[in-house]
C-alpha cells in the first residue's frame, strides 16, 4: 500500500520499477542495476517480462546502502554489515545525524573566516597569515569529513539560499545559541516548553541549512564527535550546552 504526505506519495509496501525508484531517489538506473548484479540490493520481485520490482523493504535497504557509502564504507563491506545488523535502520540514521552537525560546524567556521578575510581585503587591513592558515585548516577538515558529493550539495544549497538568507541564518544561530545558553545556565529542564521550543528552532535551522540531507548530517556529527563541540564550533557551543540541547531534542 502507499500513503500520502502533502503532495508527495511515500512508498510503503508498493512495488516500484527500477526507473521509478531511480527517479524518486535521484540514483541512476545503472547504479541500481550494479547493486543487483553484485548482490547488494536485489529486487524482491520481477514482472512476467523480467522487469525489476522494488518493495518498501528494498527501499529501506537501499537507504542503508547509500548512507553507509556516504560514511566512506566500501561496497564490498556494506553487504556483510547489513546482513549482520538486520533490518533496523536506526543506528545508521543516528550516524547520519551525528555527521550533519559536524558538517554544519565546519561550514560555519569556514564562512566566518572567509568573511573576516574578505572584510580585511576590502578595507585597509591586510589579512594575516594566520587567517589564511585557519581557512586552510577548515578546508582540510571538510575534505576529511565530507565527500565531494556532499560538498557539492552544500555549495548548491548556499547558492539557493543567497547571501542575505545566509547572513540572517548566521544571526539566527547566534541569537539561538545565546538564548539556549541562558536557559541552560538558569537550570531550566530540557523538558520545559521553552526549551522544547528552542530545540525545535535548533532542528529547523539545521534543516534549513542542509536541505535535510542525512549524509551531510552524519558528516557533521562525526566531526563533533572527533573534535568535541567547542573546537568544532570554534567556541560557539561548549560540551555542556551541546549535551543539554541534545537532551531537549530527545526528551
C-alpha positions in Angstrom: 0.0 0.0 0.0 1.0 3.7 -0.2 0.2 6.7 1.8 0.3 10.4 1.0 2.3 13.1 2.8 1.3 16.5 1.4 1.5 16.1 -2.4 4.3 13.5 -2.3 3.5 9.8 -2.4 5.5 7.9 0.0 6.3 4.2 -0.8 5.4 1.7 1.8 4.7 -1.7 0.5 4.1 -0.7 -3.1 6.4 -2.1 -5.7 8.4 0.3 -7.9 10.0 -0.4 -11.2 13.7 0.4 -11.4 13.1 3.6 -13.4 10.6 4.8 -10.9 13.0 4.1 -8.0 15.8 5.8 -9.7 13.7 8.9 -10.4 12.3 9.0 -6.8 15.7 8.6 -5.1 18.0 10.5 -7.5 20.1 7.5 -8.1 20.8 6.2 -11.6 19.3 3.1 -13.2 22.9 2.0 -13.8 23.7 2.2 -10.1 20.7 0.1 -9.2 21.5 -2.5 -11.8 25.1 -2.7 -10.5 23.8 -3.2 -6.9 21.6 -6.0 -8.2 24.5 -7.6 -10.1 26.8 -7.7 -7.1 24.1 -9.0 -4.8 24.0 -5.8 -2.7 20.4 -4.9 -3.5 18.3 -7.5 -5.3 14.7 -6.6 -6.0 12.1 -8.7 -4.2 10.1 -9.5 -7.3 10.1 -9.2 -11.1 7.3 -8.8 -13.6 6.4 -11.5 -16.1 8.6 -9.7 -18.6 11.5 -9.8 -16.1 11.5 -6.1 -15.0 12.8 -5.5 -11.5 10.2 -4.6 -8.8 11.4 -3.0 -5.6 9.4 -3.3 -2.3 9.3 -0.9 0.6 11.8 -3.2 2.4 14.1 -2.9 -0.6 13.9 0.9 -0.4 14.8 0.8 3.3 17.8 -1.4 2.5 18.8 1.0 -0.3 18.8 3.8 2.2 21.2 2.0 4.4 23.5 1.1 1.5 23.7 4.7 0.3 24.1 6.0 3.9 27.0 3.7 4.6 28.5 4.6 1.3 28.4 8.3 2.2 30.1 7.4 5.5 33.0 6.1 3.5 32.4 2.3 3.7 33.4 0.3 0.5 30.5 -1.5 -1.2 32.3 -4.8 -0.6 31.9 -4.4 3.1 28.4 -3.0 3.2 26.5 -6.2 2.3 28.1 -8.2 5.2 27.5 -5.4 7.6 23.8 -5.1 6.6 23.3 -8.9 6.9 24.8 -8.8 10.4 22.9 -5.7 11.6 19.5 -6.8 10.4 16.8 -4.5 9.1 16.9 -1.8 11.8 17.9 1.5 10.2 18.2 3.5 13.4 21.9 3.1 14.0 22.7 4.3 10.5 20.3 7.2 10.8 21.9 8.2 14.1 25.3 8.2 12.4 24.0 10.4 9.7 22.6 12.9 12.2 25.9 13.0 14.0 27.9 13.8 10.9 25.5 16.5 9.9 26.2 18.5 13.0 29.9 18.2 12.2 29.4 19.4 8.7 27.4 22.5 9.9 30.1 23.4 12.3 32.9 23.2 9.6 30.8 25.2 7.1 30.2 27.9 9.8 33.8 28.1 10.7 35.0 28.5 7.1 32.2 31.0 6.3 33.2 33.1 9.3 36.9 33.0 8.5 36.3 33.9 4.8 34.1 36.8 5.9 36.9 38.1 8.1 39.4 37.8 5.2 37.1 39.5 2.7 36.3 42.3 5.1 40.1 42.9 5.6 40.8 42.7 1.9 38.1 45.2 1.1 39.3 47.6 3.8 42.7 48.8 4.6 44.0 45.9 6.7 45.9 43.1 5.1 44.7 39.6 6.2 47.3 37.8 8.4 48.9 34.5 7.5 47.0 33.1 10.5 43.7 34.0 8.9 44.6 32.0 5.7 46.1 29.2 7.8 42.8 28.8 9.7 40.8 28.8 6.4 43.1 26.1 5.1 42.8 24.1 8.2 39.0 24.1 8.0 39.1 23.2 4.3 41.3 20.2 5.1 38.9 19.1 7.8 36.0 19.4 5.3 37.8 17.2 2.9 38.3 14.7 5.7 34.7 14.6 6.9 32.7 15.3 3.7 32.5 13.5 0.4 32.9 15.5 -2.8 29.2 14.9 -3.4 28.3 16.4 0.0 30.5 19.4 -0.6 28.8 20.0 -3.9 25.4 19.7 -2.3 26.4 22.3 0.3 27.6 24.7 -2.3 24.4 24.3 -4.3 22.5 24.9 -1.1 24.5 28.0 -0.3 23.7 29.4 -3.8 20.0 28.6 -3.4 19.9 30.4 0.0 21.7 33.5 -1.2 23.9 35.9 0.8 21.0 37.7 2.6 19.5 34.4 3.8 22.9 33.1 4.9 23.6 36.3 6.9 20.2 36.0 8.5 20.9 32.4 9.3 24.2 33.4 11.0 22.4 35.9 13.2 19.6 33.4 14.0 22.2 30.9 15.1 24.0 33.4 17.3 20.7 34.5 18.9 19.5 31.0 19.4 22.8 29.8 21.0 22.7 32.8 23.4 19.1 32.0 24.3 19.8 28.4 24.8 22.9 29.1 27.0 20.8 31.5 29.1 18.2 28.8 29.8 20.8 26.2 30.5 22.7 28.5 32.9 19.4 29.1 34.8 19.0 25.3 35.2 15.9 25.1 33.0 14.9 21.5 32.5 15.2 20.2 28.9 11.6 19.1 29.0 10.4 22.6 29.8 8.2 24.0 26.9 10.5 27.0 26.5 13.5 24.6 26.0 11.4 22.4 23.7 10.7 25.5 21.5 14.4 26.2 21.4 15.2 22.7 20.4 12.6 22.8 17.6 14.2 26.0 16.3 17.6 24.4 16.5 16.4 21.5 14.4 14.8 23.8 11.9 18.0 25.8 11.4 19.9 22.6 10.7 17.2 21.5 8.3 17.2 24.9 6.5 20.9 24.8 6.0 21.3 21.2 4.9 18.1 20.7 3.0 17.6 17.6 5.2 20.4 15.5 3.6 21.2 12.7 6.1 24.7 12.1 4.8 25.7 15.7 5.4 24.1 15.4 8.9 26.2 12.3 9.6 29.4 14.0 8.4 28.9 16.9 10.7 28.2 14.8 13.7 31.3 12.7 13.1 33.4 15.9 13.3 31.7 16.9 16.5 32.5 13.5 18.0 36.1 13.6 16.9 36.9 17.2 17.9 34.4 17.9 20.6 31.7 20.6 20.4 33.8 23.5 21.5 36.6 23.0 18.9 34.2 22.0 16.2 32.1 25.2 16.7 35.1 27.5 17.3 33.9 28.2 20.8 30.2 29.0 20.0 28.9 25.8 21.7 30.5 24.1 24.6 30.1 20.5 25.6 27.6 21.3 28.4 25.3 23.2 26.1 25.5 20.5 23.4 24.6 17.8 25.9 21.7 20.0 27.2 20.3 20.7 23.8 20.6 17.1 22.8 18.7 16.2 25.9 15.9 18.6 24.9 15.8 17.2 21.3 15.4 13.6 22.6 13.2 14.4 25.5 
